[in-house]
Amino acid sequence: MSNHSVKALPYAYDSLTGISKQVNEWHHDKHYAGYVAKRNEIETKLAELKEKAGNANYSEFGELKRRETFNASGQILHEIYYDIMGGDGSADESLDVVKKIVEDFGSFDAWKEDFKLTALSALGWAILSFDPSDGKLHNFLVDMHNNGAVWGSSPLVPIDVFEHAYYFDYGPDRGSYVDAFINNLNWTKINELYKNATR
Amino acid sequence: MSYSLPPLPYAYDALEPWYDKETVTLHHDKHHAGYVNGLNAALEKLEAARESGDFAAAKALSKELAFHGSGHVLHTIFWENMKPEGGGKPMGEIAVQIDNDFGSVDAFKKQFLAATNSVEGSGWGILGWSDELGKLLVLQSEIHQNLAVQGIVPLLVCDVWEHAYYLKYQNKRPEWTAAFLDNLVSWENVNQRYLNARCK
């Protein structure tokens, strides 16, 4: 246990359009790697904790448990975030996930508009997710990494809106970053995630 | 009555080299201004709700009020907490109280930096006075309004939202907080706030 490892960026650091090499280096190598390291550290500490006191007000055990979901979710979302970029943003209408977006949101543009509004409103992430409870796609809003997740749903397109994701490139202009992110999406990859989620 | 953005109490480049002009400009003119606007909007919507008697949005509006209200208050204190050629040792009555409540200035500084550096996500490190507890406390604040001890009066606040430091310090938050404490803090301002806050 406690051996989660950092996944390499699946493309060159300078290969995204509108998200700089510098931001990718800091974001991937420092922030994302930091969540993986902390997740390992927390799991180790939990395993080695001598006095395991449960207490809803405060206990070391409880705090470690609380931080565990923050860091685990941070790791997971960043991995998907990087996996689904590296494309040219073109969403082929023949892809199942694109058909499903049109079905559930009315049109691809309507999805994009809702996704962007969600991203502008979040304190952590906006996530296009498949929810098996109603069989539909949703843009969910998540604060931090772990507040606002819907149980059982699969994240397909998570956009990180922590300021470390865009501030160096865009300052407070988060909207331009969201546009750049959407233009870097690899819809073939996203379609694979969708197929796995609906299998 | 609506609130307006207080002007920065010094020039935009006055805190160089520790706090760069570009970050200060964006931070004050965009982010702080956004909280002032958000606070006014929340108050207007609440006034409209009182007039119409429709409080369906009471929960969302109360949260909006806490977020933007705290954002405005903390940023106002933050700017006044700094000055060019700041830093150094606490002075006046607060220096005595820091010794009393933390043991020494060094111990206080270590605790303040450790707490501020470990704020989860976006938030603040805060030195505050609690009249009820009769004590200075170092606290973390997540976002702007979470994790407070009720009744605390913030005296010294360090912003660790990434917009506060990312352009200059990137992911090296501890370098920003050390620069804030060692080179920017106006202890005159912190001491004055302490004198104003202390009633008992």
Boltz contact constraints between the chains, C-beta under 6 A:
constraints:
  - contact:
      token1: [A, 26]
      token2: [B, 170]
      max_distance: 6.0
  - contact:
      token1: [A, 26]
      token2: [B, 171]
      max_distance: 6.0
  - contact:
      token1: [A, 30]
      token2: [B, 171]
      max_distance: 6.0
  - contact:
      token1: [A, 144]
      token2: [B, 121]
      max_distance: 6.0
  - contact:
      token1: [A, 163]
      token2: [B, 162]
      max_distance: 6.0
  - contact:
      token1: [A, 163]
      token2: [B, 163]
      max_distance: 6.0
  - contact:
      token1: [A, 163]
      token2: [B, 166]
      max_distance: 6.0
  - contact:
      token1: [A, 164]
      token2: [B, 162]
      max_distance: 6.0
  - contact:
      token1: [A, 167]
      token2: [B, 162]
      max_distance: 6.0
  - contact:
      token1: [A, 167]
      token2: [B, 163]
      max_distance: 6.0
  - contact:
      token1: [A, 167]
      token2: [B, 166]
      max_distance: 6.0
  - contact:
      token1: [A, 171]
      token2: [B, 26]
      max_distance: 6.0
  - contact:
      token1: [A, 172]
      token2: [B, 26]
      max_distance: 6.0
  - contact:
      token1: [A, 172]
      token2: [B, 30]
      max_distance: 6.0
